[in-house]
Amino acid sequence: MSLSETIPIGLDFGAGAIKLYARGQGIQLLSQVAFDSGRRIGRLHGLERQKRAMLVGTSQGDFYVGENAHDAGGALENMSLDRFAGAPENGALMYGAMAAHIRRHGAFDAPVYLTVGLPLEALSGEDAPATVDAVQRWIKGQHSWQVDGHDFAIEVAEARITSQPVGGLFDFLLDGEGQFAPGRREMFNQEVGIISVGMSTTELLVVRNRVPVQRFTAGSSSGVRRLLELVDGQRLYSLGELDTLLRAGRLDVSKALPIWQEEIVGRIDKQWGTAWRRFAAVLLLGGGVLLLKDSLPYRFAGKAVIPDDPVLSIARGLWKLGLFQLQKKG
């Protein structure tokens, strides 16, 4: 089978949620993982039954993933860059996201062409080629697993690795057919700035004439996780528990939000200064942008662009990039 016959998939390994996009449909699965202790609590009269987390069975063990996972077992919160090369908990998240998409939108009945988005930090420095090689070796090939006792399998014919902000760029440039959207081709030859505010990092990327500009590109640990740390100074909750409360609108961030916002703005100003004024557009991506939507866009004098879905934008752009590349190969 040639690559042109494969099914393109975009996979965004976000620290807050793993996002998967294929066939014009996307899903997100909270990046919460817990090991299965084997204990079960039955229905208790007078109490509501909590929605059960997804139980993923792999060759490396059984793990709860997604919503309520940290209530079901021992929480695993691995933030090291090594997790992208096949750490058991990261594999469980990928399999959980694959299964969730298959359940909702149907099976992948052919090998897949996977475009994976990683943080800029994982793709920077001398170790970057080794990281890319390790991720590709883990992802390419046959995969089989179970979710809640049901069997799943997939074949990854090809895996391409890029940065998460690049996914957001191609979501902006391309349409759902993998072609340049009207008026966007020429912008690929101009300067475009990308700001991605995720769970663990805030990443800045500038692309000029299809090439990244090194002096404008950087990542920092001022993501939403930093906001949650400011809220939970006594460390009473796991990161996953705080994230769940935030998404449900039950976490009071009113005092910490202005402090975190100034940290984000300070990082942008340090890296870009006023150079953003010459950019054709400034793309704002990631779940953190939803928290900053009433302030951050107005700093860029009409140049800011927020996609219709800033959370899924990166995964959707990775899928579009896969479509674009497969058409060139075809």
C-alpha positions in Angstrom: 0.0 0.0 0.0 1.3 3.5 -0.9 1.2 6.3 1.5 -1.4 8.1 -0.6 -3.8 5.4 0.4 -3.3 5.9 4.1 -5.6 7.8 6.5 -4.1 11.1 7.8 -4.4 11.7 11.5 -3.3 14.7 13.6 -2.2 14.0 17.2 -1.4 16.7 19.7 0.3 15.4 22.8 -1.0 18.2 25.1 -0.1 18.1 28.8 -3.7 19.1 29.7 -5.4 17.0 27.1 -4.4 14.8 24.2 -6.2 15.8 21.0 -6.8 13.7 17.9 -8.2 14.8 14.6 -9.1 12.7 11.6 -11.7 12.7 8.8 -12.8 16.2 9.7 -13.6 15.2 13.3 -11.7 15.8 16.5 -11.8 14.6 20.1 -9.9 15.5 23.2 -9.1 13.3 26.2 -7.9 14.8 29.5 -4.2 13.9 30.0 -5.0 12.2 33.3 -3.5 8.8 34.0 -3.7 6.5 37.0 -2.5 3.0 37.6 -5.2 0.4 38.2 -5.0 -0.8 41.8 -7.7 -3.5 41.2 -10.0 -2.2 43.9 -13.6 -1.3 43.0 -16.2 0.5 45.1 -19.7 -0.6 44.4 -22.9 1.5 44.4 -23.3 3.3 47.8 -26.9 4.0 48.7 -27.6 7.7 49.1 -24.6 8.7 46.9 -24.4 9.4 43.2 -22.3 7.1 41.0 -19.3 8.8 39.5 -18.7 8.5 35.7 -16.1 5.8 35.4 -12.8 6.6 33.8 -11.7 4.7 30.7 -9.6 1.6 31.5 -6.9 1.0 29.0 -5.1 -2.4 28.9 -1.7 -2.5 27.2 1.3 -4.8 27.2 2.8 -2.5 29.8 -0.1 -2.6 32.3 -3.6 -1.4 32.9 -4.3 2.4 33.3 -7.2 4.6 33.9 -7.2 7.6 31.5 -9.3 10.7 31.0 -11.9 12.3 33.2 -12.0 11.1 36.8 -8.8 8.9 36.3 -7.1 10.4 39.3 -10.1 9.4 41.5 -10.0 5.8 40.3 -6.4 4.9 41.0 -2.9 6.2 41.8 -2.2 9.4 39.9 0.7 9.4 37.4 1.9 12.9 36.4 5.0 12.5 34.3 6.0 15.8 32.8 9.5 14.7 31.5 10.2 14.9 27.8 11.1 11.2 27.8 7.4 10.4 28.0 6.9 11.0 24.3 9.1 8.1 23.4 6.7 5.4 24.6 6.3 5.9 28.4 3.5 3.5 29.5 1.2 6.3 30.7 1.7 8.2 27.5 0.9 5.1 25.4 -2.2 4.6 27.4 -3.3 8.2 26.6 -2.7 7.7 22.9 -4.6 4.4 22.9 -7.5 6.0 24.9 -7.7 8.9 22.4 -7.6 6.5 19.4 -10.4 4.4 21.0 -12.5 7.4 21.8 -12.3 8.6 18.2 -13.1 5.1 16.8 -16.1 4.8 19.1 -17.5 8.1 18.1 -16.6 8.3 14.4 -15.9 4.7 13.2 -12.9 2.5 12.8 -9.8 3.3 10.7 -10.0 0.7 8.0 -6.6 1.3 6.5 -3.1 2.1 7.8 -2.7 5.6 9.1 -0.4 8.5 8.4 0.2 10.2 11.7 1.4 13.7 12.1 2.4 14.3 15.8 2.8 17.6 17.5 5.3 17.9 20.4 6.4 20.9 22.6 9.2 23.1 21.1 11.4 22.1 24.1 11.4 18.5 23.0 12.5 19.5 19.5 15.2 21.9 20.5 18.9 21.4 21.3 21.3 18.6 20.5 19.0 15.8 21.7 16.2 16.8 19.2 17.1 14.3 16.4 17.3 11.4 19.0 13.9 12.5 20.4 12.3 12.5 16.9 13.9 9.1 16.1 12.7 7.6 19.4 9.1 8.8 19.0 8.9 7.5 15.4 10.3 4.1 16.4 7.7 3.8 19.1 4.7 5.0 17.1 5.3 3.4 13.7 4.0 -0.2 13.2 1.2 -2.3 14.6 -0.6 -1.4 17.9 -3.2 -3.5 19.7 -4.8 -2.7 23.1 -8.0 -3.0 25.1 -10.4 -0.4 26.4 -13.0 -1.5 29.0 -12.5 -5.1 27.8 -12.9 -4.4 24.1 -10.1 -5.0 21.6 -8.7 -2.3 19.3 -5.9 -2.3 16.8 -4.3 0.1 14.4 -1.3 0.2 12.0 0.8 3.4 11.7 2.4 3.3 8.3 4.2 6.6 8.7 4.8 9.0 11.6 6.0 12.6 11.1 7.0 14.8 14.0 6.7 18.6 14.3 6.1 21.2 16.9 2.7 22.0 18.3 2.7 25.7 17.1 3.4 24.4 13.5 0.1 22.6 13.7 -1.7 25.8 14.6 0.0 27.6 11.7 -1.3 25.0 9.1 -4.7 25.1 10.7 -4.7 28.8 9.7 -3.2 28.4 6.3 -5.0 25.3 5.0 -8.7 24.4 4.5 -10.4 21.1 5.3 -9.2 19.6 1.9 -5.5 20.3 2.6 -5.4 23.2 0.2 -4.4 26.8 0.9 -7.4 28.8 2.1 -8.2 31.8 0.0 -5.7 34.6 0.6 -3.5 32.5 2.8 -0.8 31.2 0.4 0.9 34.5 0.3 1.0 34.8 4.1 3.1 31.6 4.1 5.8 33.8 2.5 5.4 36.6 5.0 6.0 36.7 8.8 3.4 35.1 11.0 3.7 34.8 14.8 2.2 32.0 16.8 1.5 32.0 20.5 0.4 28.6 22.0 -0.7 28.7 25.7 -1.0 25.1 26.8 -1.0 23.3 30.1 2.7 23.1 30.7 4.2 25.7 28.4 3.7 28.9 26.6 5.4 28.6 23.2 6.3 31.4 20.7 7.1 30.7 17.1 7.6 33.0 14.2 7.7 31.7 10.6 9.1 34.0 7.8 9.1 32.8 4.2 8.3 29.2 5.3 11.3 29.2 7.7 11.3 29.5 11.5 13.0 32.6 12.9 15.2 31.4 15.7 15.5 34.7 17.7 11.7 35.0 18.0 11.1 31.3 18.9 11.1 30.1 22.5 9.2 28.1 25.1 8.6 28.7 28.8 6.9 26.9 31.7 4.3 29.7 32.1 1.4 27.5 30.9 -1.9 26.9 32.6 -0.1 24.7 35.1 1.6 27.8 36.5 -1.9 29.4 37.1 -3.0 26.3 38.9 0.1 26.3 41.1 -0.7 29.9 42.0 -4.2 29.0 43.0 -3.2 25.9 45.0 -0.3 27.2 46.9 -0.7 24.6 49.7 -0.6 21.7 47.1 -3.9 20.2 48.3 -4.8 18.8 44.9 -3.2 16.9 42.0 -2.7 18.8 38.8 -5.4 16.7 37.2 -7.9 17.5 39.9 -7.3 21.2 39.5 -7.6 21.0 35.8 -10.9 19.2 36.1 -12.2 21.9 38.5 -11.0 24.6 36.1 -12.7 23.1 33.1 -16.0 22.7 35.1 -15.9 26.4 36.1 -15.6 25.4 39.8 -12.1 26.8 40.4 -11.7 30.4 41.6 -8.8 31.9 39.6 -9.8 35.6 40.0 -6.8 36.5 42.2 -4.2 34.4 40.4 -5.3 35.2 36.8 -3.9 38.8 36.7 -0.5 37.6 38.0 -0.3 34.7 35.5 -1.4 37.0 32.7 1.4 39.4 33.4 3.9 36.5 33.4 2.6 35.5 29.9 2.8 39.1 28.6 6.2 39.6 30.1 7.5 36.5 28.3 6.1 37.6 25.0 7.5 41.2 25.4 10.9 39.8 26.3 11.1 37.6 23.2 9.3 39.8 20.6 9.5 43.3 21.9 7.6 45.5 19.4 8.6 43.4 16.4 5.1 41.8 16.3 3.9 45.0 14.6 5.5 43.9 11.4 3.9 40.4 11.4 1.1 39.7 9.0 -0.8 38.0 11.8 -0.4 36.7 15.4 -2.2 33.4 15.9 -3.4 32.6 19.5 -3.8 28.9 20.2 -4.3 26.5 23.1 -6.7 26.1 26.0 -4.9 28.9 27.9 -6.1 31.4 25.3 -9.7 30.9 26.4 -8.6 32.2 29.8 -6.9 35.2 28.2 -9.4 36.0 25.4 -10.6 39.3 27.1 -7.1 40.7 27.3 -4.3 39.1 25.2 -5.8 39.7 21.7 -6.1 43.4 22.3 -2.3 43.8 22.7 -1.7 43.1 19.0 -3.6 46.0 17.4 -5.9 44.0 15.2 -3.3 41.4 14.1 -4.5 38.7 16.6 -6.3 35.7 15.2 -8.1 33.2 17.5 -9.3 30.0 15.6 -12.9 28.9 16.1 -11.6 26.1 18.3 -8.3 27.1 19.9 -8.1 23.8 21.9 -8.4 21.5 18.8 -6.7 23.9 16.4 -3.2 22.3 16.7 -4.5 18.7 16.1 -6.7 19.9 13.3 -3.7 21.7 11.7 -1.6 18.6 12.0 -4.3 16.6 10.2 -4.5 19.3 7.5 -0.7 19.2 7.1 -0.9 15.4 6.7 -3.5 15.9 4.0 -1.3 18.5 2.3 1.8 16.2 2.3 -0.1 13.1 1.1 -1.5 15.1 -1.8 2.0 16.1 -2.8 3.2 12.5 -2.5 0.1 11.3 -4.5 
